[in-house]
Amino acid sequence: MDLKYIGHSAFEIKLKENSIMVDPFVSVNPKYDWHSANITDIFLTHAHGDHLGQAIEIAKEKDATITAIVELAQYCKEQGCKVKSVNFGGWLNYDWGRVVFVPAFHTSSLPDGRYAGEPAGIIFDVENVRIYHAGDTALTSEMKTIKELYRPNIALLPIGGHYTMDAEHAAVAADWIGAQTVIPMHYNTFPEIQTDLEKFMKLIQINNSNCVILNPENIN
């Protein structure tokens, strides 16, 4: 498995035979060539433009399936995409592994302003590794259940503040979640979410987690 950070909150999880995309706001990184990737599935944490991103375009070109909370999945279906609509609950099985949607403390609305269902985090269980993509979220005590129920190996956490957790809150979240590796996301894309990476790294080290900074500039 290869975890590629496209930028902002967008990731490609490259598996043996296919790739999965999460929150494909790919326009944030002109160096990323999604056209050459074997993308079979796209997962959306919520409908805000910097997470929905180019999901519709990519899904149509790749004939990929978009998995999202019911209301957002319906919107994607209306745009002509194949979808799998889900809600919070048990594991969803795929040929390459399984996923579960968990609550996030945020909001979600479609491009036209309509309600898009509840925002989510997503846990991927692939190739004996569990990855928790927190989506956009504030710090919430429900993160303690992430550790108790799912025990992720890797946590992808927003740290930019303003719209989500800041560095200090994300460090607390990392402690509650208990992942061995923490990868920051959702920072420095816009002026409102500029943050001090060094500060975050120091806070993470206090909790004995390994903070890994993925550079979107090195995507290929």
C-alpha positions in Angstrom: 0.0 0.0 0.0 1.2 3.5 -0.9 -0.5 6.5 0.7 -0.2 9.6 -1.4 -1.0 13.1 -0.1 -2.4 15.2 -3.0 -2.9 18.2 -0.8 -5.4 19.8 1.6 -7.4 16.7 2.7 -7.1 14.8 -0.6 -5.4 11.4 -0.6 -4.8 8.5 -3.0 -4.5 5.1 -1.3 -2.7 3.0 -3.9 -3.2 -0.7 -3.5 -1.9 -3.7 -5.4 -4.4 -3.6 -8.3 -6.3 -0.3 -7.9 -6.4 3.1 -6.2 -8.9 4.7 -3.8 -9.3 8.4 -3.6 -10.6 10.4 -0.5 -11.9 14.0 -0.8 -10.4 14.5 -4.3 -9.8 18.3 -4.3 -7.1 17.6 -6.9 -7.1 21.1 -8.4 -5.1 22.1 -5.4 -2.1 20.3 -6.8 -1.4 20.6 -10.6 1.5 18.1 -10.2 -0.9 15.3 -9.4 -1.9 13.2 -12.5 -5.1 11.4 -11.6 -5.7 10.5 -15.2 -3.0 7.8 -15.1 -4.2 6.2 -11.8 -6.4 3.1 -11.7 -9.1 4.7 -9.5 -12.0 2.4 -8.8 -13.5 4.1 -5.7 -13.9 7.6 -4.4 -14.9 8.4 -0.8 -16.3 11.7 0.4 -16.3 12.8 4.0 -18.7 15.7 3.2 -19.9 18.0 0.5 -18.0 21.2 0.9 -16.2 22.3 -2.3 -12.7 21.7 -0.9 -13.6 18.0 -0.3 -16.1 17.2 -3.0 -13.5 18.7 -5.3 -13.3 17.1 -8.7 -15.1 13.9 -7.6 -17.8 14.0 -10.2 -15.4 14.5 -13.1 -13.0 11.8 -11.9 -15.8 9.3 -11.2 -17.2 9.8 -14.7 -13.9 9.5 -16.5 -12.8 6.5 -14.5 -16.2 4.8 -14.1 -15.4 4.8 -10.4 -18.0 4.4 -7.6 -18.5 7.3 -5.2 -19.3 6.2 -1.6 -20.8 8.9 0.6 -23.5 9.7 3.2 -27.0 9.2 1.7 -27.8 12.7 0.8 -24.4 13.5 -0.8 -24.5 10.2 -2.6 -27.9 11.1 -4.1 -26.5 14.4 -5.3 -23.6 12.5 -7.0 -26.1 10.1 -8.6 -28.0 13.1 -10.0 -24.8 14.2 -11.7 -24.5 10.9 -13.5 -22.1 9.0 -11.2 -22.2 5.4 -9.9 -22.7 5.6 -6.1 -22.9 3.6 -2.9 -25.0 5.5 -0.3 -24.1 4.8 3.3 -24.6 6.1 6.8 -23.0 5.6 10.2 -23.0 2.0 11.2 -21.1 -1.2 10.4 -18.3 -2.1 8.1 -18.8 -1.9 4.3 -17.1 -4.6 2.3 -15.2 -4.1 -0.9 -13.0 -6.4 -3.1 -9.9 -4.7 -1.7 -10.9 -4.3 2.0 -13.5 -2.6 4.1 -14.5 0.8 5.4 -16.7 2.3 8.1 -18.1 5.8 8.4 -17.9 7.5 11.8 -19.2 10.9 13.0 -17.3 14.2 12.5 -18.2 17.4 14.2 -18.7 19.9 11.3 -21.3 20.8 8.7 -22.0 19.8 5.1 -23.9 21.5 2.3 -24.1 21.0 -1.5 -22.8 23.5 -4.0 -26.3 25.0 -4.3 -26.6 25.3 -0.5 -28.9 22.3 0.1 -28.4 20.0 3.1 -25.9 17.2 2.3 -26.3 14.9 5.2 -24.0 14.6 8.2 -20.2 15.1 7.8 -18.1 12.0 8.5 -14.7 10.5 9.1 -13.8 7.3 7.4 -11.8 4.3 8.6 -10.2 2.2 5.9 -9.1 -1.4 6.6 -6.8 -2.3 3.7 -3.9 -4.7 3.5 -3.7 -5.2 7.3 -3.5 -1.4 7.9 -6.2 0.7 9.4 -6.3 4.4 8.3 -8.5 6.9 9.9 -9.3 10.0 7.7 -11.0 12.4 10.1 -12.5 14.6 7.4 -13.2 18.1 8.7 -13.9 18.0 12.4 -13.5 19.8 15.6 -12.2 18.0 18.6 -14.9 15.7 20.0 -14.8 13.1 22.7 -16.3 10.5 20.3 -12.7 10.2 19.0 -12.0 8.1 22.1 -14.3 5.4 20.7 -12.2 5.4 17.5 -9.4 4.0 19.6 -11.6 1.6 21.5 -13.5 0.2 18.5 -11.1 0.5 15.6 -7.5 1.0 16.8 -6.2 2.7 13.6 -2.5 2.5 12.7 -2.5 5.8 10.9 -4.6 8.9 11.6 -5.0 11.7 9.0 -6.0 14.8 11.1 -6.9 18.4 10.1 -4.8 20.9 12.0 -5.4 24.3 10.3 -7.9 25.7 12.8 -10.7 28.2 11.9 -12.9 25.5 10.3 -11.5 22.5 12.0 -9.2 21.5 14.9 -6.1 23.6 15.3 -2.7 22.1 16.1 -3.3 21.9 19.9 -6.7 20.3 19.6 -5.4 17.9 16.9 -2.6 16.8 19.3 -5.2 15.9 21.9 -7.2 14.1 19.2 -4.1 12.1 18.3 -3.6 11.1 21.9 -7.2 10.0 22.2 -7.1 8.0 18.9 -3.9 6.3 19.7 -2.6 5.8 16.2 1.1 5.0 15.9 1.5 7.4 13.0 -0.2 10.8 12.6 -0.3 12.7 9.3 -1.5 16.3 9.4 -3.8 17.7 6.7 -6.1 20.6 6.0 -3.6 23.3 6.7 -1.8 26.1 4.8 -4.1 25.8 1.7 -5.9 29.2 2.5 -4.9 32.2 4.6 -7.4 31.2 7.3 -5.8 27.8 7.9 -2.1 28.8 8.1 -0.5 26.8 10.9 2.8 26.1 12.6 3.9 22.6 11.6 6.8 22.6 14.0 4.5 23.3 16.9 2.3 20.4 15.9 5.2 18.0 15.6 6.4 18.9 19.1 3.0 18.4 20.6 2.7 15.0 18.9 6.1 13.8 20.1 5.0 14.5 23.7 2.3 11.8 23.2 4.8 9.4 21.8 3.2 9.3 18.3 5.2 9.4 15.1 4.3 12.6 13.1 4.9 12.2 9.4 4.7 15.2 7.1 3.8 14.3 3.6 4.8 16.9 1.0 2.3 17.2 -1.9 5.1 18.7 -4.0 6.6 15.2 -4.1 3.4 13.5 -5.2 5.0 11.7 -8.1 
